[in-house]
Amino acid sequence: MKKYMSTFLAVLMLAVLFLGCGATTAESEPVTMRLGSLKGPTTMGMVKLLSDAEANLTANKYESTIAADASELMTKLIQGELDVLAMPVNACSVLYNRTEGGVTMLAVNTLGVLYILEKGGESVQSVADLKGKTIYATGKGNTPEYSLAYLLSKNGLDINTDVAMEWKSEPTEVVAQLATVDSAVALLPQPFVTVAQTKVEGLRVALDLTAEWAAVDSTLITGGLVVRTAFLEEHPEAVKTFLEEYAASTAYTNEHPAEAAQLVEQYIGVNAKVAEKAIPACNIVCVTGEEMKTAAQGYLQVLFDLNDKAVGGALPGDGFYYLP
């Protein structure tokens, strides 16, 4: 009897050990994260990550959706079809309010990337000089509109009455407009500023909105990363790993612009030579933790004071920020 009992216990211990190993293996399998991002700087810092993922060089597995319209990607995330989204910071706040805390902000991934361009003249030397101008732009309801509105207000101007805004759906439409309209003025982000300068003769950068913002406030930030809160709660280690791999990817883009530019062309469709020239002006970063929270809170407060709809009607609480 003792012999049988000893054999039974030995088998039982082996079974427990086997099941335990099996559970550990399952938990340690790579997690697939579905990423969404916009054509532009918010994706330029991600291209090395996407390339490494295709080569199976990342700890997580990544699937990517790149679009021109933030609203399309927001809908996909709300419906659970995306896990992480890179988009304008104010849209991150809007999404947080719309989903009642359904997303968490992971990082600021781009600082100021907006510029005022003038074709065939030098009449725009300051924000005040924009009075009476027609401005071609993209980004209505997002960072471009609200950033320009704030800077105009700081210079005694109203975006609704003192300038004529011609909103386009994509930067390429603005570039096309610049090519056909004499003495045109446009608001564009990088890398499309550089794209426009290669296609339109006599086009100059009249104003750097980041510098103009610094003259009246703190730091202009453009893009951020959010994750579905449910996904974060289910896969905290995978999210931590993603941030590490994403930070390495942004560093690669900044430190190896020629190589990164090839990937930008592959994933975003911007010519590699243009992308290489634009990367230093794109202010690509990966700011996390308390530094991210401070920067985002300051920026969102400015937008809230200007128009509470810009941030979704209310400033997000502390639960919005990922502070591991």
C-alpha positions in Angstrom: 0.0 0.0 0.0 2.8 2.4 0.9 4.5 1.5 -2.4 1.3 2.4 -4.3 0.8 5.6 -2.3 4.4 6.6 -3.0 3.9 6.0 -6.7 0.7 7.9 -6.7 2.2 10.9 -5.0 5.1 10.9 -7.4 2.8 10.9 -10.4 0.7 13.6 -8.8 3.7 15.8 -8.2 4.9 15.3 -11.8 1.4 16.2 -13.0 1.3 19.4 -10.9 4.8 20.3 -12.2 3.8 19.7 -15.8 0.7 21.8 -15.5 2.6 24.6 -13.8 5.2 24.6 -16.6 2.4 24.6 -19.1 0.7 27.6 -17.5 4.0 29.5 -17.3 4.7 28.8 -21.0 1.2 30.1 -21.9 1.7 33.3 -19.9 5.1 33.9 -21.4 4.0 33.7 -25.0 4.3 36.9 -27.0 1.2 39.1 -26.7 -0.1 40.6 -30.0 -0.8 44.3 -29.8 -2.8 46.0 -32.5 -1.4 49.5 -33.1 -3.0 52.4 -34.8 -1.3 55.6 -36.0 -1.5 58.5 -38.4 0.5 59.3 -41.5 3.1 61.7 -40.2 5.3 62.2 -37.2 3.2 60.1 -34.9 4.2 57.1 -36.9 7.7 58.1 -37.9 9.0 57.2 -34.4 7.3 53.8 -34.7 8.8 52.6 -38.0 11.7 50.7 -36.6 9.4 48.9 -34.2 7.2 47.9 -37.1 10.1 46.7 -39.1 11.5 44.7 -36.2 8.1 43.2 -35.6 7.9 41.9 -39.2 11.4 40.3 -38.7 10.3 38.7 -35.4 12.8 40.7 -33.4 10.4 42.2 -30.9 9.3 40.6 -27.6 5.6 41.4 -28.4 3.9 40.8 -31.7 2.6 43.9 -33.4 -0.1 44.5 -36.1 -0.3 48.0 -37.5 -3.1 50.2 -39.0 -1.9 53.5 -40.5 -4.6 56.0 -41.6 -4.9 59.7 -42.5 -8.0 60.3 -40.3 -7.8 60.1 -36.5 -11.6 59.6 -36.2 -11.4 56.3 -38.1 -8.8 55.0 -35.8 -10.7 56.2 -32.7 -13.7 54.3 -33.8 -11.7 51.1 -34.2 -10.2 51.5 -30.7 -13.6 52.1 -29.1 -14.9 48.9 -30.9 -12.0 46.9 -29.5 -10.3 46.5 -32.9 -7.1 48.4 -31.8 -5.2 48.2 -28.5 -2.8 51.2 -28.8 -3.3 54.4 -30.7 -0.9 57.3 -31.6 -2.8 60.5 -32.3 -3.1 64.2 -31.3 -2.9 64.7 -27.5 -6.2 66.6 -27.3 -7.9 63.7 -29.2 -6.5 61.3 -26.5 -8.3 63.4 -23.9 -11.5 63.4 -26.0 -11.3 59.6 -26.3 -10.8 59.3 -22.5 -13.9 61.4 -21.8 -16.0 59.7 -24.5 -15.2 56.2 -23.2 -15.4 57.2 -19.5 -11.8 56.2 -18.7 -11.6 53.5 -21.3 -8.2 54.6 -22.4 -5.0 55.4 -20.6 -2.2 57.8 -21.8 1.1 56.1 -22.1 3.4 58.7 -23.6 3.9 62.0 -25.4 5.5 61.0 -28.7 5.8 64.2 -30.6 6.4 67.8 -29.6 5.7 70.7 -31.9 5.6 69.9 -35.6 3.5 72.7 -37.0 4.7 75.4 -39.3 3.2 78.4 -41.2 4.3 78.4 -44.8 4.1 81.4 -47.2 4.4 81.2 -50.9 6.0 84.0 -53.0 6.4 86.6 -50.3 7.6 87.7 -46.9 4.6 89.4 -45.5 4.2 87.0 -42.6 6.9 87.7 -40.0 4.8 87.3 -36.9 1.5 85.7 -35.8 -0.1 89.1 -35.9 0.7 89.3 -39.7 -1.8 86.4 -40.3 -4.7 88.9 -39.9 -6.8 88.9 -43.1 -5.0 85.9 -44.6 -6.6 82.8 -46.0 -4.9 79.8 -44.4 -5.0 76.3 -46.0 -4.7 73.6 -43.3 -5.6 70.1 -42.1 -6.5 69.1 -38.6 -9.8 70.8 -38.0 -11.0 69.8 -34.5 -7.5 68.7 -33.5 -4.1 70.0 -32.5 -3.5 72.2 -35.6 -6.8 74.1 -35.2 -6.6 74.6 -31.5 -2.9 75.5 -31.4 -3.3 78.1 -34.1 -6.5 79.4 -32.4 -4.6 79.8 -29.1 -1.6 81.6 -30.7 -3.9 83.9 -32.6 -5.8 84.8 -29.4 -2.5 85.6 -27.7 -1.9 88.1 -30.5 -5.3 89.7 -30.3 -6.8 87.7 -33.2 -9.8 85.4 -33.5 -9.5 82.3 -35.7 -13.2 82.6 -36.7 -13.2 86.3 -37.8 -9.6 87.5 -38.4 -8.4 84.8 -40.7 -10.2 82.6 -43.3 -9.5 79.0 -42.7 -9.7 76.6 -45.7 -9.7 73.1 -44.1 -8.6 70.1 -46.1 -8.8 66.4 -45.2 -5.2 65.5 -45.9 -1.9 67.4 -46.1 -1.4 66.4 -49.7 -4.5 68.5 -50.6 -2.9 71.5 -48.9 0.3 70.9 -50.9 -1.8 70.8 -54.1 -3.5 74.0 -53.2 -0.2 75.7 -52.5 1.0 74.7 -56.0 -1.9 76.5 -57.7 -2.6 79.6 -55.6 -0.3 82.6 -55.7 0.7 84.2 -52.4 -0.8 81.3 -50.5 -0.4 80.7 -46.7 -0.7 77.3 -45.2 -0.5 75.5 -41.8 1.2 72.1 -42.1 3.0 69.6 -39.9 6.3 67.9 -40.8 7.2 65.9 -42.8 4.7 67.6 -45.2 6.4 70.9 -44.8 9.4 69.4 -46.4 7.3 67.6 -49.0 5.7 70.9 -49.9 9.0 72.7 -50.3 10.2 70.1 -52.8 7.1 70.5 -54.9 6.2 74.2 -54.7 8.7 76.9 -55.8 9.1 80.0 -53.6 7.7 78.4 -50.5 9.3 79.4 -47.2 8.8 78.6 -43.5 7.3 81.8 -42.1 6.6 80.7 -38.5 7.5 77.8 -36.3 4.5 77.4 -34.0 6.6 75.6 -31.4 8.8 78.7 -31.1 5.8 81.0 -31.1 4.1 78.8 -28.4 7.3 78.9 -26.2 7.2 82.7 -26.4 3.8 82.9 -24.7 3.5 79.6 -22.8 5.4 76.4 -22.0 5.8 73.4 -24.4 3.7 72.7 -27.4 3.1 69.0 -27.7 1.4 67.4 -30.6 1.1 63.6 -30.4 0.5 61.0 -27.7 0.0 57.3 -27.2 -3.1 55.8 -25.5 -3.9 52.2 -24.7 -7.2 50.6 -24.0 -7.5 50.4 -20.2 -8.9 46.9 -20.4 -5.9 45.8 -22.4 -3.5 47.4 -20.0 -5.2 45.7 -17.0 -5.0 42.3 -18.8 -1.5 42.6 -20.2 0.5 45.0 -17.9 3.9 43.4 -18.7 3.2 43.5 -22.5 2.4 47.2 -22.3 5.6 47.9 -20.3 7.6 46.0 -22.9 5.9 47.9 -25.7 6.9 51.2 -24.2 10.5 50.0 -23.9 10.5 48.8 -27.6 8.8 52.0 -28.7 11.3 54.2 -26.9 14.1 52.3 -28.6 12.3 52.8 -32.0 12.1 56.6 -31.5 15.7 56.8 -30.5 16.6 54.9 -33.7 14.6 57.4 -35.9 16.4 60.3 -34.3 19.9 58.8 -34.3 19.8 57.1 -37.7 17.6 59.4 -39.9 19.0 58.0 -43.2 18.1 54.4 -42.3 14.8 55.4 -40.6 13.8 57.5 -43.6 13.9 54.3 -45.7 11.4 52.8 -43.3 9.3 55.9 -43.3 8.9 55.6 -47.1 8.0 51.9 -46.7 5.3 52.4 -44.0 4.1 56.0 -44.6 4.8 56.6 -48.3 6.9 59.8 -47.8 9.9 59.9 -50.1 13.0 58.7 -48.1 15.1 61.8 -49.1 12.3 64.1 -47.9 11.8 62.1 -44.7 15.5 62.2 -43.9 15.5 66.0 -44.2 12.3 66.3 -42.2 13.1 64.0 -39.3 15.2 66.6 -37.3 12.3 69.0 -37.4 9.7 66.5 -36.3 10.5 66.6 -32.6 9.9 62.9 -32.2 10.1 61.8 -28.5 9.0 59.2 -26.0 8.1 61.1 -22.8 6.6 59.0 -20.1 5.7 59.0 -16.4 5.5 62.3 -14.4 7.2 64.3 -17.2 4.5 63.2 -19.6 1.8 64.0 -17.1 3.1 67.5 -16.5 3.5 68.3 -20.2 0.1 66.9 -21.1 -1.7 68.6 -18.3 -0.3 72.0 -19.1 -1.1 71.7 -22.8 -4.7 70.4 -22.2 -5.3 73.1 -19.7 -4.5 75.7 -22.3 -6.9 74.1 -24.8 -9.6 73.7 -22.1 -9.5 77.4 -21.3 -9.7 78.2 -25.0 -12.5 75.7 -25.8 -13.5 72.8 -23.5 -14.7 70.8 -26.5 -11.1 70.6 -27.6 -10.4 68.1 -24.8 -13.8 66.4 -24.7 -15.6 68.8 -22.3 -13.5 68.1 -19.2 -9.9 67.8 -18.2 -9.0 64.2 -17.6 -8.2 63.1 -14.1 -5.1 61.5 -12.7 -6.4 58.1 -13.8 -5.8 59.1 -17.4 -2.0 58.9 -17.0 0.1 55.7 -16.9 2.4 56.0 -14.0 3.7 52.5 -13.2 
